[in-house]
Amino acid sequence: MIRIVVAEDQRLLLGALASLLDLEADMEVVGKADNGADAIKLVKLYQPDICIMDIEMPLKNGLDAAEELKEAGSKVKVVILTTFARAGYFERAIKAGAHGYLLKDSPSEELADSLRSIMAGRRIYAAELVDEAYSEENPLTERETEVIGLIADGKNTKEIADELFLTNGTVRNYISVILDKLNVSNRIEAIKRFREKGWFK
């Protein structure tokens, strides 16, 4: 029997998902959570085989919860089930050790089959995400990547210049090139775009 915890903040979907999985002869939903913090508690309490996790949930999102479970050495296989086909989320999920990243518009029988495959040792990722994640390269040079990393750390132009032994004018030039390459109009948008693409290492 495959024992499952489901974490999903939309109550209707949470109930429907749990009911669908309980209909499978070889599956049992042992716990339901509507936020990431409760999902971690249920995983620790019930030691399920699989935890199906939405991403955008209150208290703790699914990716943070997956990272915390990995750091705690949990043996649970985390499967992200989300509407968000974003390369940045996908890369974070991979780093957090997720065994699956599936989209909510997949047919329900596909979900059950994917869970069985994951229990058999496979990793299942939505095809469109794999394509997107590996089709787009970081357009910034190593130095530009260093600069945007320092911007994300909250450093201003002068602090970046001091840290990289550059003039303020050179740093401003780098920032201008970064905004241009990422096709954004300010530093906050640049950090957001860079993070969503999963380019922060």
Secondary structure, DSSP 8 states (H G I E B T S, - for coil): -EEEEEE-SSHHHHHHHHHHHHTSTTEEEEEEESSHHHHHHHHHHH--SEEEE-SS-SSS-HHHHHHHHHHTT---EEEEEES---HHHHHHHHHTT-SEEEETTS-HHHHHHHHHHHHTT--EE-HHHHHHHHH----S-HHHHHHHHHHHTT--HHHHHHHHT--HHHHHHHHHHHHHHHT-SSHHHHHHHHHHTT---
